[in-house]
Amino acid sequence: MRDYLVNKLRSAKALRLDASRPEAVEKVHSTDHLTARERTAILLDAGSEVEFGAIAAVDADEDWVPEKGGVDFI
């Protein structure tokens, strides 16, 4: 059961990535803009980012509290 849930979570997380949403990414690029992940990648050192969200927060530090309506970085 645990493996099933882990795989289901991984699949849900993968669907949120830009690579799984080519139409949405193309729509943003067609306006000469970058996606939020692309903009964040420019600002941060490679591999230093931790994404928190409805699905990504599984790895969140137990002392971390998300800010409402903002973008949070650790």
HTML snippet that shows the backbone in 3Dmol.js (N, CA, C, O; Angstrom):
<script src="https://3Dmol.org/build/3Dmol-min.js"></script>
<div id="view" style="width:600px;height:400px;position:relative"></div>
<script>
const pdb = `
ATOM      1  N   MET A   1       0.826  -1.197   0.000  1.00  0.00           N
ATOM      2  CA  MET A   1       0.000   0.000   0.000  1.00  0.00           C
ATOM      3  C   MET A   1       0.868   1.258   0.000  1.00  0.00           C
ATOM      4  O   MET A   1       0.584   2.224  -0.709  1.00  0.00           O
ATOM      5  N   ARG A   2       1.947   1.230   0.818  1.00  0.00           N
ATOM      6  CA  ARG A   2       2.815   2.399   0.898  1.00  0.00           C
ATOM      7  C   ARG A   2       3.430   2.711  -0.460  1.00  0.00           C
ATOM      8  O   ARG A   2       3.448   3.869  -0.879  1.00  0.00           O
ATOM      9  N   ASP A   3       3.930   1.698  -1.149  1.00  0.00           N
ATOM     10  CA  ASP A   3       4.527   1.913  -2.473  1.00  0.00           C
ATOM     11  C   ASP A   3       3.514   2.509  -3.443  1.00  0.00           C
ATOM     12  O   ASP A   3       3.851   3.377  -4.249  1.00  0.00           O
ATOM     13  N   TYR A   4       2.283   2.044  -3.361  1.00  0.00           N
ATOM     14  CA  TYR A   4       1.227   2.577  -4.218  1.00  0.00           C
ATOM     15  C   TYR A   4       1.036   4.072  -3.959  1.00  0.00           C
ATOM     16  O   TYR A   4       0.945   4.864  -4.897  1.00  0.00           O
ATOM     17  N   LEU A   5       0.976   4.451  -2.687  1.00  0.00           N
ATOM     18  CA  LEU A   5       0.769   5.856  -2.336  1.00  0.00           C
ATOM     19  C   LEU A   5       1.962   6.719  -2.736  1.00  0.00           C
ATOM     20  O   LEU A   5       1.791   7.839  -3.217  1.00  0.00           O
ATOM     21  N   VAL A   6       3.165   6.196  -2.536  1.00  0.00           N
ATOM     22  CA  VAL A   6       4.367   6.933  -2.935  1.00  0.00           C
ATOM     23  C   VAL A   6       4.371   7.144  -4.444  1.00  0.00           C
ATOM     24  O   VAL A   6       4.663   8.244  -4.913  1.00  0.00           O
ATOM     25  N   ASN A   7       4.054   6.120  -5.197  1.00  0.00           N
ATOM     26  CA  ASN A   7       4.010   6.246  -6.659  1.00  0.00           C
ATOM     27  C   ASN A   7       2.921   7.210  -7.107  1.00  0.00           C
ATOM     28  O   ASN A   7       3.111   7.969  -8.058  1.00  0.00           O
ATOM     29  N   LYS A   8       1.787   7.181  -6.431  1.00  0.00           N
ATOM     30  CA  LYS A   8       0.699   8.097  -6.757  1.00  0.00           C
ATOM     31  C   LYS A   8       1.123   9.541  -6.486  1.00  0.00           C
ATOM     32  O   LYS A   8       0.828  10.433  -7.283  1.00  0.00           O
ATOM     33  N   LEU A   9       1.802   9.773  -5.384  1.00  0.00           N
ATOM     34  CA  LEU A   9       2.297  11.110  -5.050  1.00  0.00           C
ATOM     35  C   LEU A   9       3.329  11.576  -6.071  1.00  0.00           C
ATOM     36  O   LEU A   9       3.285  12.718  -6.528  1.00  0.00           O
ATOM     37  N   ARG A  10       4.251  10.699  -6.425  1.00  0.00           N
ATOM     38  CA  ARG A  10       5.264  11.058  -7.432  1.00  0.00           C
ATOM     39  C   ARG A  10       4.607  11.408  -8.762  1.00  0.00           C
ATOM     40  O   ARG A  10       5.027  12.352  -9.432  1.00  0.00           O
ATOM     41  N   SER A  11       3.598  10.667  -9.142  1.00  0.00           N
ATOM     42  CA  SER A  11       2.890  10.960 -10.392  1.00  0.00           C
ATOM     43  C   SER A  11       2.197  12.313 -10.323  1.00  0.00           C
ATOM     44  O   SER A  11       2.225  13.079 -11.286  1.00  0.00           O
ATOM     45  N   ALA A  12       1.580  12.605  -9.191  1.00  0.00           N
ATOM     46  CA  ALA A  12       0.906  13.895  -9.023  1.00  0.00           C
ATOM     47  C   ALA A  12       1.909  15.039  -9.074  1.00  0.00           C
ATOM     48  O   ALA A  12       1.634  16.081  -9.669  1.00  0.00           O
ATOM     49  N   LYS A  13       3.072  14.851  -8.452  1.00  0.00           N
ATOM     50  CA  LYS A  13       4.106  15.889  -8.475  1.00  0.00           C
ATOM     51  C   LYS A  13       4.618  16.101  -9.897  1.00  0.00           C
ATOM     52  O   LYS A  13       4.844  17.236 -10.316  1.00  0.00           O
ATOM     53  N   ALA A  14       4.800  15.019 -10.631  1.00  0.00           N
ATOM     54  CA  ALA A  14       5.311  15.125 -12.001  1.00  0.00           C
ATOM     55  C   ALA A  14       4.351  15.900 -12.894  1.00  0.00           C
ATOM     56  O   ALA A  14       4.783  16.623 -13.791  1.00  0.00           O
ATOM     57  N   LEU A  15       3.067  15.755 -12.656  1.00  0.00           N
ATOM     58  CA  LEU A  15       2.078  16.469 -13.467  1.00  0.00           C
ATOM     59  C   LEU A  15       2.130  17.974 -13.261  1.00  0.00           C
ATOM     60  O   LEU A  15       1.663  18.728 -14.114  1.00  0.00           O
ATOM     61  N   ARG A  16       2.688  18.422 -12.148  1.00  0.00           N
ATOM     62  CA  ARG A  16       2.775  19.849 -11.848  1.00  0.00           C
ATOM     63  C   ARG A  16       3.997  20.505 -12.496  1.00  0.00           C
ATOM     64  O   ARG A  16       4.082  21.732 -12.543  1.00  0.00           O
ATOM     65  N   LEU A  17       4.932  19.714 -12.991  1.00  0.00           N
ATOM     66  CA  LEU A  17       6.158  20.258 -13.580  1.00  0.00           C
ATOM     67  C   LEU A  17       5.893  20.821 -14.970  1.00  0.00           C
ATOM     68  O   LEU A  17       4.971  20.393 -15.664  1.00  0.00           O
ATOM     69  N   ASP A  18       6.719  21.787 -15.363  1.00  0.00           N
ATOM     70  CA  ASP A  18       6.560  22.409 -16.677  1.00  0.00           C
ATOM     71  C   ASP A  18       6.640  21.387 -17.810  1.00  0.00           C
ATOM     72  O   ASP A  18       5.936  21.517 -18.812  1.00  0.00           O
ATOM     73  N   ALA A  19       7.485  20.380 -17.659  1.00  0.00           N
ATOM     74  CA  ALA A  19       7.646  19.378 -18.714  1.00  0.00           C
ATOM     75  C   ALA A  19       6.348  18.621 -18.987  1.00  0.00           C
ATOM     76  O   ALA A  19       6.146  18.115 -20.091  1.00  0.00           O
ATOM     77  N   SER A  20       5.482  18.543 -18.005  1.00  0.00           N
ATOM     78  CA  SER A  20       4.202  17.852 -18.169  1.00  0.00           C
ATOM     79  C   SER A  20       3.100  18.774 -18.666  1.00  0.00           C
ATOM     80  O   SER A  20       1.972  18.336 -18.889  1.00  0.00           O
ATOM     81  N   ARG A  21       3.427  20.062 -18.840  1.00  0.00           N
ATOM     82  CA  ARG A  21       2.419  21.044 -19.245  1.00  0.00           C
ATOM     83  C   ARG A  21       2.905  21.856 -20.445  1.00  0.00           C
ATOM     84  O   ARG A  21       2.966  23.083 -20.364  1.00  0.00           O
ATOM     85  N   PRO A  22       3.251  21.204 -21.552  1.00  0.00           N
ATOM     86  CA  PRO A  22       3.827  21.946 -22.678  1.00  0.00           C
ATOM     87  C   PRO A  22       2.915  23.038 -23.229  1.00  0.00           C
ATOM     88  O   PRO A  22       3.397  24.080 -23.676  1.00  0.00           O
ATOM     89  N   GLU A  23       1.603  22.809 -23.201  1.00  0.00           N
ATOM     90  CA  GLU A  23       0.687  23.837 -23.720  1.00  0.00           C
ATOM     91  C   GLU A  23       0.727  25.089 -22.845  1.00  0.00           C
ATOM     92  O   GLU A  23       0.734  26.208 -23.357  1.00  0.00           O
ATOM     93  N   ALA A  24       0.752  24.900 -21.542  1.00  0.00           N
ATOM     94  CA  ALA A  24       0.798  26.042 -20.624  1.00  0.00           C
ATOM     95  C   ALA A  24       2.118  26.792 -20.757  1.00  0.00           C
ATOM     96  O   ALA A  24       2.145  28.023 -20.735  1.00  0.00           O
ATOM     97  N   VAL A  25       3.203  26.053 -20.893  1.00  0.00           N
ATOM     98  CA  VAL A  25       4.519  26.682 -21.043  1.00  0.00           C
ATOM     99  C   VAL A  25       4.575  27.456 -22.356  1.00  0.00           C
ATOM    100  O   VAL A  25       5.079  28.578 -22.388  1.00  0.00           O
ATOM    101  N   GLU A  26       4.070  26.878 -23.424  1.00  0.00           N
ATOM    102  CA  GLU A  26       4.060  27.560 -24.720  1.00  0.00           C
ATOM    103  C   GLU A  26       3.226  28.836 -24.665  1.00  0.00           C
ATOM    104  O   GLU A  26       3.589  29.845 -25.269  1.00  0.00           O
ATOM    105  N   LYS A  27       2.124  28.793 -23.950  1.00  0.00           N
ATOM    106  CA  LYS A  27       1.281  29.986 -23.813  1.00  0.00           C
ATOM    107  C   LYS A  27       2.055  31.116 -23.132  1.00  0.00           C
ATOM    108  O   LYS A  27       1.971  32.270 -23.553  1.00  0.00           O
ATOM    109  N   VAL A  28       2.802  30.786 -22.092  1.00  0.00           N
ATOM    110  CA  VAL A  28       3.622  31.793 -21.401  1.00  0.00           C
ATOM    111  C   VAL A  28       4.731  32.287 -22.323  1.00  0.00           C
ATOM    112  O   VAL A  28       4.958  33.492 -22.435  1.00  0.00           O
ATOM    113  N   HIS A  29       5.419  31.363 -22.982  1.00  0.00           N
ATOM    114  CA  HIS A  29       6.515  31.737 -23.879  1.00  0.00           C
ATOM    115  C   HIS A  29       6.024  32.578 -25.057  1.00  0.00           C
ATOM    116  O   HIS A  29       6.763  33.427 -25.555  1.00  0.00           O
ATOM    117  N   SER A  30       4.801  32.358 -25.503  1.00  0.00           N
ATOM    118  CA  SER A  30       4.271  33.113 -26.646  1.00  0.00           C
ATOM    119  C   SER A  30       4.092  34.596 -26.321  1.00  0.00           C
ATOM    120  O   SER A  30       3.957  35.423 -27.223  1.00  0.00           O
ATOM    121  N   THR A  31       4.091  34.922 -25.041  1.00  0.00           N
ATOM    122  CA  THR A  31       3.990  36.325 -24.618  1.00  0.00           C
ATOM    123  C   THR A  31       5.362  36.887 -24.253  1.00  0.00           C
ATOM    124  O   THR A  31       5.462  37.935 -23.616  1.00  0.00           O
ATOM    125  N   ASP A  32       6.426  36.174 -24.666  1.00  0.00           N
ATOM    126  CA  ASP A  32       7.812  36.573 -24.375  1.00  0.00           C
ATOM    127  C   ASP A  32       8.101  36.654 -22.880  1.00  0.00           C
ATOM    128  O   ASP A  32       8.857  37.516 -22.431  1.00  0.00           O
ATOM    129  N   HIS A  33       7.498  35.759 -22.120  1.00  0.00           N
ATOM    130  CA  HIS A  33       7.752  35.674 -20.691  1.00  0.00           C
ATOM    131  C   HIS A  33       8.318  34.296 -20.358  1.00  0.00           C
ATOM    132  O   HIS A  33       8.280  33.380 -21.179  1.00  0.00           O
ATOM    133  N   LEU A  34       8.842  34.166 -19.145  1.00  0.00           N
ATOM    134  CA  LEU A  34       9.318  32.889 -18.633  1.00  0.00           C
ATOM    135  C   LEU A  34       8.310  32.359 -17.621  1.00  0.00           C
ATOM    136  O   LEU A  34       7.555  33.128 -17.025  1.00  0.00           O
ATOM    137  N   THR A  35       8.302  31.043 -17.432  1.00  0.00           N
ATOM    138  CA  THR A  35       7.443  30.474 -16.397  1.00  0.00           C
ATOM    139  C   THR A  35       8.022  30.822 -15.031  1.00  0.00           C
ATOM    140  O   THR A  35       9.173  31.244 -14.927  1.00  0.00           O
ATOM    141  N   ALA A  36       7.229  30.647 -13.999  1.00  0.00           N
ATOM    142  CA  ALA A  36       7.699  30.930 -12.638  1.00  0.00           C
ATOM    143  C   ALA A  36       8.917  30.081 -12.296  1.00  0.00           C
ATOM    144  O   ALA A  36       9.858  30.574 -11.674  1.00  0.00           O
ATOM    145  N   ARG A  37       8.909  28.821 -12.691  1.00  0.00           N
ATOM    146  CA  ARG A  37      10.062  27.963 -12.410  1.00  0.00           C
ATOM    147  C   ARG A  37      11.302  28.437 -13.166  1.00  0.00           C
ATOM    148  O   ARG A  37      12.409  28.378 -12.630  1.00  0.00           O
ATOM    149  N   GLU A  38      11.136  28.898 -14.388  1.00  0.00           N
ATOM    150  CA  GLU A  38      12.272  29.406 -15.164  1.00  0.00           C
ATOM    151  C   GLU A  38      12.842  30.668 -14.525  1.00  0.00           C
ATOM    152  O   GLU A  38      14.060  30.831 -14.453  1.00  0.00           O
ATOM    153  N   ARG A  39      11.974  31.555 -14.066  1.00  0.00           N
ATOM    154  CA  ARG A  39      12.441  32.780 -13.400  1.00  0.00           C
ATOM    155  C   ARG A  39      13.156  32.444 -12.096  1.00  0.00           C
ATOM    156  O   ARG A  39      14.186  33.038 -11.775  1.00  0.00           O
ATOM    157  N   THR A  40      12.613  31.500 -11.354  1.00  0.00           N
ATOM    158  CA  THR A  40      13.235  31.087 -10.098  1.00  0.00           C
ATOM    159  C   THR A  40      14.598  30.457 -10.351  1.00  0.00           C
ATOM    160  O   THR A  40      15.540  30.703  -9.597  1.00  0.00           O
ATOM    161  N   ALA A  41      14.717  29.655 -11.393  1.00  0.00           N
ATOM    162  CA  ALA A  41      15.987  29.007 -11.722  1.00  0.00           C
ATOM    163  C   ALA A  41      17.078  30.028 -12.023  1.00  0.00           C
ATOM    164  O   ALA A  41      18.251  29.781 -11.741  1.00  0.00           O
ATOM    165  N   ILE A  42      16.709  31.163 -12.588  1.00  0.00           N
ATOM    166  CA  ILE A  42      17.678  32.220 -12.873  1.00  0.00           C
ATOM    167  C   ILE A  42      18.173  32.848 -11.569  1.00  0.00           C
ATOM    168  O   ILE A  42      19.346  33.205 -11.458  1.00  0.00           O
ATOM    169  N   LEU A  43      17.291  32.983 -10.594  1.00  0.00           N
ATOM    170  CA  LEU A  43      17.627  33.649  -9.334  1.00  0.00           C
ATOM    171  C   LEU A  43      18.448  32.794  -8.378  1.00  0.00           C
ATOM    172  O   LEU A  43      19.269  33.322  -7.627  1.00  0.00           O
ATOM    173  N   LEU A  44      18.238  31.487  -8.397  1.00  0.00           N
ATOM    174  CA  LEU A  44      18.840  30.605  -7.400  1.00  0.00           C
ATOM    175  C   LEU A  44      19.969  29.771  -7.980  1.00  0.00           C
ATOM    176  O   LEU A  44      20.030  29.536  -9.186  1.00  0.00           O
ATOM    177  N   ASP A  45      20.865  29.326  -7.098  1.00  0.00           N
ATOM    178  CA  ASP A  45      21.905  28.395  -7.508  1.00  0.00           C
ATOM    179  C   ASP A  45      21.252  27.067  -7.881  1.00  0.00           C
ATOM    180  O   ASP A  45      20.282  26.640  -7.255  1.00  0.00           O
ATOM    181  N   ALA A  46      21.797  26.425  -8.906  1.00  0.00           N
ATOM    182  CA  ALA A  46      21.245  25.151  -9.378  1.00  0.00           C
ATOM    183  C   ALA A  46      21.206  24.129  -8.244  1.00  0.00           C
ATOM    184  O   ALA A  46      22.198  23.924  -7.545  1.00  0.00           O
ATOM    185  N   GLY A  47      20.066  23.502  -8.074  1.00  0.00           N
ATOM    186  CA  GLY A  47      19.906  22.464  -7.068  1.00  0.00           C
ATOM    187  C   GLY A  47      19.670  22.960  -5.654  1.00  0.00           C
ATOM    188  O   GLY A  47      19.519  22.153  -4.737  1.00  0.00           O
ATOM    189  N   SER A  48      19.635  24.276  -5.456  1.00  0.00           N
ATOM    190  CA  SER A  48      19.461  24.804  -4.098  1.00  0.00           C
ATOM    191  C   SER A  48      18.003  25.085  -3.752  1.00  0.00           C
ATOM    192  O   SER A  48      17.684  25.372  -2.598  1.00  0.00           O
ATOM    193  N   GLU A  49      17.121  25.004  -4.738  1.00  0.00           N
ATOM    194  CA  GLU A  49      15.726  25.345  -4.485  1.00  0.00           C
ATOM    195  C   GLU A  49      14.960  24.159  -3.905  1.00  0.00           C
ATOM    196  O   GLU A  49      15.256  22.999  -4.191  1.00  0.00           O
ATOM    197  N   VAL A  50      13.979  24.485  -3.091  1.00  0.00           N
ATOM    198  CA  VAL A  50      13.041  23.500  -2.556  1.00  0.00           C
ATOM    199  C   VAL A  50      11.660  24.068  -2.807  1.00  0.00           C
ATOM    200  O   VAL A  50      11.322  25.137  -2.298  1.00  0.00           O
ATOM    201  N   GLU A  51      10.863  23.363  -3.585  1.00  0.00           N
ATOM    202  CA  GLU A  51       9.532  23.857  -3.916  1.00  0.00           C
ATOM    203  C   GLU A  51       8.521  23.346  -2.904  1.00  0.00           C
ATOM    204  O   GLU A  51       8.436  22.147  -2.636  1.00  0.00           O
ATOM    205  N   PHE A  52       7.756  24.279  -2.347  1.00  0.00           N
ATOM    206  CA  PHE A  52       6.712  23.926  -1.397  1.00  0.00           C
ATOM    207  C   PHE A  52       5.364  24.243  -2.015  1.00  0.00           C
ATOM    208  O   PHE A  52       5.204  25.272  -2.671  1.00  0.00           O
ATOM    209  N   GLY A  53       4.416  23.386  -1.814  1.00  0.00           N
ATOM    210  CA  GLY A  53       3.080  23.611  -2.342  1.00  0.00           C
ATOM    211  C   GLY A  53       2.158  22.504  -1.884  1.00  0.00           C
ATOM    212  O   GLY A  53       2.508  21.709  -1.011  1.00  0.00           O
ATOM    213  N   ALA A  54       0.999  22.458  -2.466  1.00  0.00           N
ATOM    214  CA  ALA A  54       0.006  21.467  -2.061  1.00  0.00           C
ATOM    215  C   ALA A  54       0.543  20.048  -2.167  1.00  0.00           C
ATOM    216  O   ALA A  54       0.218  19.195  -1.341  1.00  0.00           O
ATOM    217  N   ILE A  55       1.361  19.794  -3.178  1.00  0.00           N
ATOM    218  CA  ILE A  55       1.912  18.451  -3.357  1.00  0.00           C
ATOM    219  C   ILE A  55       3.376  18.412  -2.951  1.00  0.00           C
ATOM    220  O   ILE A  55       3.822  17.417  -2.380  1.00  0.00           O
ATOM    221  N   ALA A  56       4.130  19.456  -3.227  1.00  0.00           N
ATOM    222  CA  ALA A  56       5.566  19.455  -2.993  1.00  0.00           C
ATOM    223  C   ALA A  56       5.940  19.546  -1.523  1.00  0.00           C
ATOM    224  O   ALA A  56       7.091  19.269  -1.185  1.00  0.00           O
ATOM    225  N   ALA A  57       5.043  19.913  -0.642  1.00  0.00           N
ATOM    226  CA  ALA A  57       5.372  20.132   0.768  1.00  0.00           C
ATOM    227  C   ALA A  57       5.633  18.851   1.549  1.00  0.00           C
ATOM    228  O   ALA A  57       5.838  18.906   2.762  1.00  0.00           O
ATOM    229  N   VAL A  58       5.630  17.724   0.897  1.00  0.00           N
ATOM    230  CA  VAL A  58       5.878  16.465   1.587  1.00  0.00           C
ATOM    231  C   VAL A  58       7.233  16.483   2.277  1.00  0.00           C
ATOM    232  O   VAL A  58       7.384  15.915   3.358  1.00  0.00           O
ATOM    233  N   ASP A  59       8.226  17.134   1.659  1.00  0.00           N
ATOM    234  CA  ASP A  59       9.574  17.180   2.212  1.00  0.00           C
ATOM    235  C   ASP A  59       9.797  18.381   3.130  1.00  0.00           C
ATOM    236  O   ASP A  59      10.935  18.646   3.519  1.00  0.00           O
ATOM    237  N   ALA A  60       8.763  19.098   3.475  1.00  0.00           N
ATOM    238  CA  ALA A  60       8.892  20.327   4.252  1.00  0.00           C
ATOM    239  C   ALA A  60       9.435  20.063   5.647  1.00  0.00           C
ATOM    240  O   ALA A  60       9.119  19.057   6.283  1.00  0.00           O
ATOM    241  N   ASP A  61      10.255  20.992   6.099  1.00  0.00           N
ATOM    242  CA  ASP A  61      10.762  20.968   7.464  1.00  0.00           C
ATOM    243  C   ASP A  61       9.575  21.146   8.406  1.00  0.00           C
ATOM    244  O   ASP A  61       8.711  21.985   8.152  1.00  0.00           O
ATOM    245  N   GLU A  62       9.519  20.384   9.473  1.00  0.00           N
ATOM    246  CA  GLU A  62       8.345  20.444  10.356  1.00  0.00           C
ATOM    247  C   GLU A  62       8.183  21.790  11.050  1.00  0.00           C
ATOM    248  O   GLU A  62       7.086  22.107  11.509  1.00  0.00           O
ATOM    249  N   ASP A  63       9.254  22.600  11.142  1.00  0.00           N
ATOM    250  CA  ASP A  63       9.171  23.917  11.771  1.00  0.00           C
ATOM    251  C   ASP A  63       8.792  25.011  10.783  1.00  0.00           C
ATOM    252  O   ASP A  63       8.553  26.149  11.186  1.00  0.00           O
ATOM    253  N   TRP A  64       8.734  24.685   9.499  1.00  0.00           N
ATOM    254  CA  TRP A  64       8.471  25.685   8.467  1.00  0.00           C
ATOM    255  C   TRP A  64       6.978  25.924   8.349  1.00  0.00           C
ATOM    256  O   TRP A  64       6.186  24.982   8.323  1.00  0.00           O
ATOM    257  N   VAL A  65       6.600  27.193   8.277  1.00  0.00           N
ATOM    258  CA  VAL A  65       5.197  27.571   8.100  1.00  0.00           C
ATOM    259  C   VAL A  65       5.096  28.410   6.837  1.00  0.00           C
ATOM    260  O   VAL A  65       5.757  29.444   6.744  1.00  0.00           O
ATOM    261  N   PRO A  66       4.288  28.000   5.856  1.00  0.00           N
ATOM    262  CA  PRO A  66       4.197  28.762   4.606  1.00  0.00           C
ATOM    263  C   PRO A  66       3.528  30.114   4.823  1.00  0.00           C
ATOM    264  O   PRO A  66       2.659  30.264   5.682  1.00  0.00           O
ATOM    265  N   GLU A  67       3.943  31.079   4.039  1.00  0.00           N
ATOM    266  CA  GLU A  67       3.318  32.399   4.061  1.00  0.00           C
ATOM    267  C   GLU A  67       2.145  32.387   3.090  1.00  0.00           C
ATOM    268  O   GLU A  67       2.246  31.818   2.003  1.00  0.00           O
ATOM    269  N   LYS A  68       1.045  33.004   3.468  1.00  0.00           N
ATOM    270  CA  LYS A  68      -0.115  33.061   2.584  1.00  0.00           C
ATOM    271  C   LYS A  68       0.124  34.066   1.463  1.00  0.00           C
ATOM    272  O   LYS A  68       0.569  35.188   1.704  1.00  0.00           O
ATOM    273  N   GLY A  69      -0.175  33.651   0.245  1.00  0.00           N
ATOM    274  CA  GLY A  69      -0.131  34.559  -0.892  1.00  0.00           C
ATOM    275  C   GLY A  69       1.248  34.965  -1.341  1.00  0.00           C
ATOM    276  O   GLY A  69       1.386  35.944  -2.074  1.00  0.00           O
ATOM    277  N   GLY A  70       2.267  34.254  -0.932  1.00  0.00           N
ATOM    278  CA  GLY A  70       3.617  34.642  -1.318  1.00  0.00           C
ATOM    279  C   GLY A  70       4.406  33.483  -1.868  1.00  0.00           C
ATOM    280  O   GLY A  70       3.921  32.355  -1.947  1.00  0.00           O
ATOM    281  N   VAL A  71       5.626  33.781  -2.243  1.00  0.00           N
ATOM    282  CA  VAL A  71       6.561  32.760  -2.694  1.00  0.00           C
ATOM    283  C   VAL A  71       7.596  32.621  -1.596  1.00  0.00           C
ATOM    284  O   VAL A  71       8.195  33.612  -1.180  1.00  0.00           O
ATOM    285  N   ASP A  72       7.812  31.413  -1.125  1.00  0.00           N
ATOM    286  CA  ASP A  72       8.721  31.185  -0.009  1.00  0.00           C
ATOM    287  C   ASP A  72       9.957  30.440  -0.472  1.00  0.00           C
ATOM    288  O   ASP A  72       9.873  29.497  -1.259  1.00  0.00           O
ATOM    289  N   PHE A  73      11.107  30.874   0.024  1.00  0.00           N
ATOM    290  CA  PHE A  73      12.372  30.214  -0.266  1.00  0.00           C
ATOM    291  C   PHE A  73      13.068  29.906   1.047  1.00  0.00           C
ATOM    292  O   PHE A  73      12.939  30.645   2.023  1.00  0.00           O
ATOM    293  N   ILE A  74      13.803  28.812   1.057  1.00  0.00           N
ATOM    294  CA  ILE A  74      14.602  28.470   2.232  1.00  0.00           C
ATOM    295  C   ILE A  74      16.046  28.468   1.809  1.00  0.00           C
ATOM    296  O   ILE A  74      16.928  28.206   2.626  1.00  0.00           O
TER     297      ILE A  74
END
`;
const viewer = $3Dmol.createViewer("view");
viewer.addModel(pdb, "pdb");
viewer.setStyle({}, {cartoon: {color: "spectrum"}});
viewer.zoomTo();
viewer.render();
</script>
